[in-house]
Structures are given as C-alpha cells and as structure tokens.
Amino acid sequence: MYEWVIIGGGIQGVTLAVFLLKSGKVKADELAIVDRNAEPLANWKRSTSVISMPYLRSPSVHHLAVDPFGLQSFVKKGSLDKRTAFYGPYKRPSLEVFNDHCEHLVKDLSIKDAWIQGHVQRALKGKDGWQIQLKDGREIYGKKLALAIGIGEQCNMPDWAIDLESHDPTHVYHIFDEAMPEFDAMRLPITIIGGGITSIHLALKLSERYPNQVTLLKRHPFRIHDFDSDPGWLGPKRQNGFRYLESYGKRRKEIISARNRGSVPHDLYIKLLNRMKSGALAVEENEVSGYEVKNDSVHLFDKAGSLIAQTGTILLATGYLPSLPGGEWIKEMVEAMELPCADCGYPIVSRALQWGQDLYVVGALAELEMGPIARNISGARQAARRIVEYL
C-alpha cells in the first residue's frame, strides 16, 4: 500500500508530488501518481507546443519547485542562454527553460518511478485506506488520496461547432483536442475562433506559416491584461477577504469576476497588431451563429444571417467547460462518501484542502478555498505548500 496516491500528473499533481517528496512527508517508493498519459506534464507540453508559446504568462517565481527562486538558480547553474531565458519586467520564463526545469525536477526526484499510466474508473474509501480501480482491471491502494485532475478533458465547443463536427469532422477542431491533425493536413484558409491568449499565440504561429490565409474571429474587443487575474490574489491582499466569505455562492461569483477571461498581455497584443499591419493576418469581431458547407468550404453566419467568413478549416480556441472535472467516478465518490459540495458542484474543503478523511484536492477542485489562482502554477504551489504544512 502506498502512503500517497495522486490522481493527475499535470502541473498540479507533479507540483504536489515535488512538495511532498522535498518535505520528507513521503518517499519516492511510497508514492503513486496515476495519469492517463505516459509521461508527466503530457497535456501541458502538448498544449503549449501546439500554439508555440515562447514565454509563459507567469513570472519566474511560479514553477514546480519548493524554492521560489529555484528556476532562476537552475538557469544560473546550467548551460541555458541566460539572455533569452526570461522576458520582460516580470522575468517570464521561456517555455524551453520552464520545461527543462520541470524535467530536472522529475528526474532528480525519481517521479517517473512513481508513475502509473491508466484511466481511473472508481475510487473507494475503506477502513485501511483508498482503493483506486483502473479501467483495465488494475487496483491501487493508498493511505491518502489527492485529486489533481483539471478541466483539460472538457473542451468547450459552441453548439453550431458540435453540429458541424458531427456531420463533417474534417472542417472543425478544438485546438486542445488530442485528435487534431497536423496543421499541414488542414484545408486553407483557416479561421481561428477566440479572443484570448491561446488564440493570439495560434494566430501568430499560423499567419507566419500561411500568410494571408488566416483570420482571427473574436466576439469581443481585445482585453489587455498582463495576468489572468489581479496580482493581489497571489497574497493576503485579496485572499483574506475571499476566505471571510461564508457563502460559497459569493465565492463563486468572486472567482468568475476576478478572472481576466479571454485576455492577452500587452506585449503579445503589440505583436498581433504588427502582424495585422503587415497584412499576413486578418482580425474580425463577430459571433458565429450558424454555418453551411458548400463545395468543401464552410460558410459562417452571424445571428442576422449575414456571411462572416468562408473558410476551409475552423480552429476553436474557446477554452474548457467549467463543469466539475473527473466525470462519473468523481460523482460516484461524492455520493458514496456524502462529500460536501457547493451549489456549483465543486468541493467544500478545509483550509488544509481536505475534502474528506485522507482525501485532498488541488487545482480546479480547490478553487472555492484557493480562489481564482487555484488552476494556475502559483495556485499549485500554494496548495501544495498548504497541504504539506498541515500534515
């Protein structure tokens, strides 16, 4: 039996593993990390690679190691190009530097030795601990269970796109769908739908590869914010007031209000404007309401029935659904253990992020306690530190 089982091997799960191992709360051979992917951080690496994100949005002190300056120290000691390792006044790390640091942590702490690839089917609490049943019939036993599952498997698609996909799946893809083909296999021209940072990165990448063949279609004016929420949420300035809210309905409203959804940092916005001025990229503001396929081309229409665009391929950069992650096995566990949930369906947890006996949550599942930063790298660090400190 393992001392700890972590379900989810993305940013949240690996960060918790790092903090548990570094604090001595668990040894490598006492830890199991269950994830459907073959490698740690697989979703993160794929998503950032698809859009060719050169630098992270977050500053250099937000990473997976315990020491806040661990990433900067890693760069100083290594052979990486220090001139391009960080960008701007907040020292935002390059994706290459960040990923190299993650690989260093994974190797240094033997995290792959704890890796178990598989799909969770059920999690049951017994007298002696947790029993995790996988879809292939394997069973894993642990004394403590941490849920580090995110919303990455719940791609958000508008109704018209779902209908188009069901009739002709070769014309529309969600950018984070693992089944999406290579860009070179797609029909031109390409229309990207979305107005946030993901769509901007994608538009810059594809308009360089296919000049004058890419259109960015957004519903609202560009929202310029350096970060996806006010930096005050990183510390007590905003967090204390949030935790004084006894109503979880008010907490949910605060989270929704605090997030700069669909926003883009200023430097990326300037790059976009330059690309538009060069004529390589077109940007339009409208909302798609319907479609029609004609001669292997998709015609997109607005609510008034006016033609917005005629395109070969539609790429959706429309984010994820906000519903409770984990699917049916999470719902079964909630019912079986009578776990407390707010009206929005998300867990009500203690300050230690404990949801039930020997059951902890990080990431999206912890946001009613951690606030709007819960899903971010900074939230992963704070959640991991809090769990470790309360053990």
C-alpha positions as CSV (number, residue, x, y, z in Angstrom):
1,M,0.0,0.0,0.0
2,Y,1.3,3.4,-0.9
3,E,1.4,6.3,1.6
4,W,0.1,8.7,-1.1
5,V,-1.8,8.3,-4.3
6,I,-2.1,11.3,-6.6
7,I,-4.6,11.2,-9.4
8,G,-3.4,13.5,-12.1
9,G,0.1,14.1,-13.4
10,G,-0.1,17.5,-14.8
11,I,1.2,20.8,-13.3
12,Q,-0.9,20.4,-10.2
13,G,-0.2,16.8,-9.5
14,V,3.5,17.0,-10.1
15,T,3.9,20.1,-8.0
16,L,2.2,18.4,-5.1
17,A,4.5,15.4,-5.6
18,V,7.5,17.6,-5.6
19,F,6.5,19.3,-2.3
20,L,5.6,16.0,-0.6
21,L,9.0,14.5,-1.6
22,K,11.1,17.5,-0.8
23,S,9.4,17.9,2.6
24,G,10.1,14.3,3.5
25,K,6.4,13.6,4.0
26,V,6.7,10.7,1.6
27,K,9.5,8.7,-0.1
28,A,9.6,8.0,-3.8
29,D,8.7,4.4,-3.4
30,E,5.7,5.3,-1.2
31,L,4.1,7.5,-3.8
32,A,2.0,6.6,-6.8
33,I,0.9,9.1,-9.5
34,V,-2.0,7.9,-11.7
35,D,-2.5,9.6,-15.1
36,R,-3.9,8.5,-18.4
37,N,-0.8,9.8,-20.2
38,A,2.6,8.0,-20.5
39,E,4.7,10.9,-19.2
40,P,4.4,13.7,-16.5
41,L,3.0,17.0,-17.8
42,A,2.0,15.5,-21.1
43,N,-1.1,17.7,-21.6
44,W,0.9,20.8,-20.6
45,K,3.6,20.1,-23.1
46,R,1.2,19.2,-25.9
47,S,-1.0,22.3,-25.4
48,T,1.9,24.8,-25.3
49,S,3.7,23.1,-28.2
50,V,0.6,23.3,-30.4
51,I,0.3,27.1,-30.1
52,S,4.2,27.6,-30.0
53,M,4.0,29.7,-26.8
54,P,7.5,31.2,-26.5
55,Y,7.2,32.6,-22.9
56,L,4.9,31.8,-20.0
57,R,2.5,34.4,-18.9
58,S,3.5,34.0,-15.2
59,P,6.7,35.3,-13.6
60,S,9.9,33.3,-12.9
61,V,8.9,32.6,-9.3
62,H,6.0,30.5,-10.4
63,H,7.2,27.0,-11.1
64,L,7.1,23.5,-9.7
65,A,10.0,23.6,-7.2
66,V,9.7,24.5,-3.5
67,D,12.2,27.3,-3.5
68,P,10.6,30.4,-5.2
69,F,13.9,31.2,-6.8
70,G,14.6,27.7,-7.9
71,L,14.0,28.3,-11.5
72,Q,16.4,31.3,-11.6
73,S,19.1,29.3,-9.8
74,F,18.6,26.5,-12.3
75,V,19.3,28.8,-15.2
76,K,22.3,30.3,-13.5
77,K,23.9,26.9,-12.9
78,G,23.0,25.5,-16.3
79,S,24.1,26.0,-19.8
80,L,21.0,27.7,-21.0
81,D,21.2,31.0,-22.8
82,K,20.6,33.5,-19.9
83,R,19.9,36.3,-22.4
84,T,16.7,34.6,-23.6
85,A,15.8,32.6,-20.5
86,F,13.5,35.3,-19.2
87,Y,11.4,38.1,-20.7
88,G,10.2,41.5,-19.6
89,P,10.0,43.2,-16.1
90,Y,8.3,40.1,-14.5
91,K,11.1,37.8,-15.8
92,R,8.6,35.5,-17.5
93,P,10.5,32.2,-18.3
94,S,10.7,30.9,-21.8
95,L,8.8,27.7,-22.4
96,E,12.1,25.8,-23.0
97,V,13.6,26.9,-19.7
98,F,10.4,26.1,-17.8
99,N,10.1,22.6,-19.3
100,D,13.8,21.9,-18.8
101,H,13.4,22.8,-15.2
102,C,10.4,20.5,-14.9
103,E,12.3,17.7,-16.4
104,H,15.2,18.3,-14.0
105,L,12.8,18.0,-11.0
106,V,11.1,14.9,-12.4
107,K,14.5,13.2,-12.9
108,D,16.0,14.4,-9.6
109,L,13.1,13.2,-7.5
110,S,12.6,10.0,-9.4
111,I,9.0,10.9,-10.1
112,K,8.7,8.6,-13.1
113,D,9.3,5.7,-10.8
114,A,6.0,6.6,-9.1
115,W,4.2,6.9,-12.5
116,I,1.2,4.6,-13.2
117,Q,-0.4,5.1,-16.6
118,G,-4.1,4.3,-16.6
119,H,-7.7,5.6,-16.6
120,V,-9.4,5.8,-13.2
121,Q,-12.8,4.1,-13.1
122,R,-13.6,4.2,-9.4
123,A,-12.1,5.4,-6.1
124,L,-13.4,3.7,-2.9
125,K,-12.6,4.5,0.7
126,G,-12.2,1.6,3.1
127,K,-11.2,1.1,6.7
128,D,-7.5,0.8,5.8
129,G,-7.3,3.4,3.0
130,W,-8.2,4.0,-0.6
131,Q,-8.8,1.6,-3.4
132,I,-8.3,3.0,-6.9
133,Q,-9.7,0.9,-9.6
134,L,-8.5,1.4,-13.2
135,K,-10.4,0.6,-16.3
136,D,-8.0,-2.2,-17.3
137,G,-8.8,-4.0,-14.0
138,R,-5.7,-3.0,-12.0
139,E,-6.2,-1.8,-8.5
140,I,-4.0,0.6,-6.5
141,Y,-4.1,1.0,-2.7
142,G,-3.1,4.1,-0.8
143,K,-3.5,5.6,2.7
144,K,-4.0,9.1,1.4
145,L,-5.5,10.3,-1.9
146,A,-5.0,13.6,-3.6
147,L,-7.1,14.6,-6.6
148,A,-5.2,16.8,-9.0
149,I,-7.5,16.5,-12.0
150,G,-8.2,19.5,-14.2
151,I,-10.7,20.6,-16.8
152,G,-8.4,19.8,-19.7
153,E,-10.5,17.0,-20.9
154,Q,-13.6,19.1,-21.2
155,C,-13.2,21.2,-24.4
156,N,-15.7,24.0,-24.8
157,M,-17.4,24.0,-28.2
158,P,-20.3,26.2,-29.3
159,D,-23.4,24.3,-30.4
160,W,-23.0,25.1,-34.1
161,A,-19.5,23.7,-34.0
162,I,-20.7,20.5,-32.3
163,D,-23.3,20.1,-35.0
164,L,-20.7,20.7,-37.7
165,E,-18.3,18.2,-36.2
166,S,-21.0,15.6,-36.1
167,H,-21.7,16.0,-39.8
168,D,-18.2,16.8,-41.1
169,P,-15.4,16.4,-38.6
170,T,-12.7,17.4,-41.0
171,H,-13.7,21.0,-41.0
172,V,-13.6,21.9,-37.3
173,Y,-11.3,21.1,-34.4
174,H,-10.8,22.3,-30.9
175,I,-7.1,23.4,-30.6
176,F,-6.6,21.2,-27.5
177,D,-8.3,18.1,-28.9
178,E,-5.7,15.3,-29.0
179,A,-7.2,14.0,-32.2
180,M,-6.5,17.2,-34.1
181,P,-4.3,16.6,-37.2
182,E,-1.1,18.4,-38.2
183,F,-1.7,21.9,-39.5
184,D,-0.2,21.0,-42.9
185,A,-3.1,18.5,-43.4
186,M,-5.8,21.1,-42.9
187,R,-7.6,22.9,-45.7
188,L,-6.8,26.6,-46.2
189,P,-7.9,29.2,-45.4
190,I,-8.0,28.8,-41.6
191,T,-10.3,30.7,-39.3
192,I,-9.4,30.8,-35.6
193,I,-12.3,31.4,-33.2
194,G,-11.4,33.0,-29.8
195,G,-10.1,36.2,-28.4
196,G,-7.8,35.1,-25.6
197,I,-4.1,34.4,-25.2
198,T,-4.4,30.9,-26.8
199,S,-6.0,32.2,-30.0
200,I,-3.4,35.0,-30.2
201,H,-0.5,32.6,-30.0
202,L,-2.1,30.4,-32.5
203,A,-2.9,33.3,-34.9
204,L,0.7,34.5,-34.8
205,K,2.1,31.0,-35.4
206,L,-0.2,30.1,-38.3
207,S,-0.2,33.6,-40.0
208,E,3.6,33.3,-40.2
209,R,3.3,29.8,-41.7
210,Y,0.4,30.7,-44.0
211,P,0.4,34.5,-44.7
212,N,-2.9,35.9,-45.9
213,Q,-4.6,32.6,-45.2
214,V,-5.5,33.1,-41.5
215,T,-8.4,35.0,-39.9
216,L,-8.9,35.5,-36.2
217,L,-12.6,35.8,-35.4
218,K,-13.5,37.1,-31.9
219,R,-16.7,38.0,-30.1
220,H,-15.4,41.0,-28.1
221,P,-12.7,43.7,-28.2
222,F,-9.2,42.6,-27.1
223,R,-8.9,42.6,-23.3
224,I,-5.4,43.7,-22.3
225,H,-4.2,42.3,-19.0
226,D,-0.7,41.2,-18.1
227,F,-2.0,38.4,-15.9
228,D,-5.2,36.3,-15.9
229,S,-6.2,37.8,-12.5
230,D,-5.1,40.7,-10.4
231,P,-1.7,40.0,-8.7
232,G,-3.3,40.9,-5.4
233,W,-4.8,37.4,-5.5
234,L,-1.4,35.9,-5.0
235,G,-1.2,37.0,-1.4
236,P,-3.3,38.1,1.6
237,K,-4.5,41.4,-0.1
238,R,-7.3,39.6,-1.9
239,Q,-7.1,36.1,-0.4
240,N,-8.1,37.0,3.1
241,G,-11.3,38.8,2.1
242,F,-12.2,35.9,-0.1
243,R,-11.9,33.4,2.7
244,Y,-14.0,35.5,5.0
245,L,-16.9,35.0,2.6
246,E,-19.1,32.4,4.2
247,S,-21.4,32.0,1.2
248,Y,-19.9,29.7,-1.4
249,G,-22.2,31.2,-3.9
250,K,-20.5,34.6,-3.3
251,R,-17.1,32.9,-3.5
252,R,-18.0,31.5,-7.0
253,K,-19.2,34.9,-8.1
254,E,-15.9,36.4,-6.9
255,I,-13.9,33.8,-8.8
256,I,-15.8,34.5,-12.0
257,S,-15.4,38.3,-11.6
258,A,-11.7,38.1,-10.7
259,R,-10.6,36.1,-13.7
260,N,-9.5,38.1,-16.8
261,R,-11.0,35.6,-19.1
262,G,-10.2,35.9,-22.8
263,S,-7.4,38.4,-22.1
264,V,-4.0,38.9,-23.6
265,P,-0.8,40.6,-22.2
266,H,0.2,43.8,-23.8
267,D,3.4,42.6,-25.5
268,L,1.5,39.9,-27.3
269,Y,-1.1,42.3,-28.4
270,I,1.6,44.6,-30.0
271,K,2.9,41.6,-31.9
272,L,-0.6,40.9,-33.1
273,L,-1.1,44.5,-34.3
274,N,2.2,44.3,-36.2
275,R,1.2,41.1,-37.9
276,M,-2.2,42.7,-38.9
277,K,-0.4,45.8,-40.3
278,S,1.8,43.5,-42.5
279,G,-1.3,42.1,-44.0
280,A,-0.4,38.5,-43.1
281,L,-3.3,38.2,-40.6
282,A,-6.9,39.4,-40.7
283,V,-8.9,40.0,-37.5
284,E,-12.7,40.4,-37.3
285,E,-15.1,40.9,-34.5
286,N,-18.4,39.0,-34.7
287,E,-20.1,35.9,-33.3
288,V,-20.9,32.8,-35.3
289,S,-24.5,31.6,-35.0
290,G,-24.7,29.1,-37.9
291,Y,-22.9,27.5,-40.8
292,E,-23.4,25.9,-44.2
293,V,-21.0,23.6,-46.1
294,K,-20.7,24.4,-49.8
295,N,-18.2,22.9,-52.2
296,D,-15.9,21.6,-49.4
297,S,-15.9,25.1,-47.8
298,V,-17.6,26.3,-44.6
299,H,-19.7,29.5,-44.7
300,L,-20.1,31.0,-41.3
301,F,-23.1,33.3,-40.5
302,D,-24.0,35.7,-37.7
303,K,-27.3,35.9,-35.8
304,A,-28.7,38.1,-38.6
305,G,-27.8,35.5,-41.2
306,S,-25.1,37.6,-42.7
307,L,-22.0,35.9,-44.1
308,I,-19.0,36.4,-41.7
309,A,-16.4,34.2,-43.4
310,Q,-15.8,31.5,-45.9
311,T,-13.1,29.0,-44.7
312,G,-11.6,25.6,-45.2
313,T,-10.8,24.8,-41.5
314,I,-12.1,26.2,-38.2
315,L,-9.9,26.0,-35.2
316,L,-11.6,26.7,-31.9
317,A,-9.6,28.4,-29.2
318,T,-12.6,28.5,-26.9
319,G,-11.3,27.1,-23.7
320,Y,-12.8,24.5,-21.4
321,L,-16.1,23.8,-19.9
322,P,-16.4,24.9,-16.2
323,S,-18.2,21.8,-15.1
324,L,-16.8,19.5,-12.3
325,P,-13.8,17.6,-13.7
326,G,-13.3,13.9,-13.3
327,G,-16.6,12.7,-14.7
328,E,-18.7,9.9,-13.4
329,W,-16.2,8.4,-10.9
330,I,-16.0,11.7,-9.1
331,K,-19.8,11.9,-8.8
332,E,-19.9,8.3,-7.5
333,M,-17.3,9.1,-4.8
334,V,-19.3,12.3,-3.8
335,E,-22.5,10.3,-3.4
336,A,-20.9,7.3,-1.7
337,M,-19.0,9.4,0.9
338,E,-21.5,12.2,1.1
339,L,-18.8,14.7,0.4
340,P,-19.7,18.4,0.9
341,C,-20.2,20.4,-2.3
342,A,-21.4,23.9,-3.1
343,D,-24.4,24.6,-5.3
344,C,-21.9,24.9,-8.3
345,G,-21.0,21.2,-7.7
346,Y,-17.4,22.0,-6.6
347,P,-15.9,20.7,-3.3
348,I,-16.2,22.4,0.0
349,V,-12.9,21.8,1.7
350,S,-11.0,22.7,4.8
351,R,-8.2,25.2,5.0
352,A,-5.8,22.2,4.6
353,L,-7.7,21.4,1.3
354,Q,-9.1,18.3,2.8
355,W,-12.4,17.2,1.3
356,G,-12.9,14.0,3.4
357,Q,-10.9,11.6,5.5
358,D,-7.5,11.2,4.0
359,L,-8.8,13.0,0.8
360,Y,-7.2,16.2,-0.5
361,V,-7.7,18.3,-3.6
362,V,-5.6,20.8,-5.6
363,G,-6.2,22.7,-8.8
364,A,-9.7,23.4,-10.1
365,L,-11.3,21.2,-7.3
366,A,-9.7,23.5,-4.7
367,E,-10.8,26.9,-6.1
368,L,-13.6,27.6,-3.6
369,E,-10.9,27.7,-1.0
370,M,-7.9,28.9,-3.0
371,G,-9.7,31.5,-5.2
372,P,-9.1,32.4,-8.8
373,I,-5.4,31.4,-8.8
374,A,-6.3,27.7,-8.0
375,R,-5.8,26.4,-11.5
376,N,-2.6,28.3,-12.1
377,I,1.1,27.4,-11.4
378,S,1.0,29.9,-8.5
379,G,-2.1,28.2,-7.1
380,A,-0.5,24.8,-7.5
381,R,2.5,25.9,-5.4
382,Q,0.3,27.5,-2.7
383,A,-2.0,24.5,-2.5
384,A,0.9,22.0,-2.3
385,R,2.6,24.1,0.4
386,R,-0.6,24.3,2.4
387,I,-1.2,20.5,2.4
388,V,2.3,19.8,3.4
389,E,2.2,22.3,6.3
390,Y,-1.0,20.8,7.7
391,L,0.2,17.2,7.6
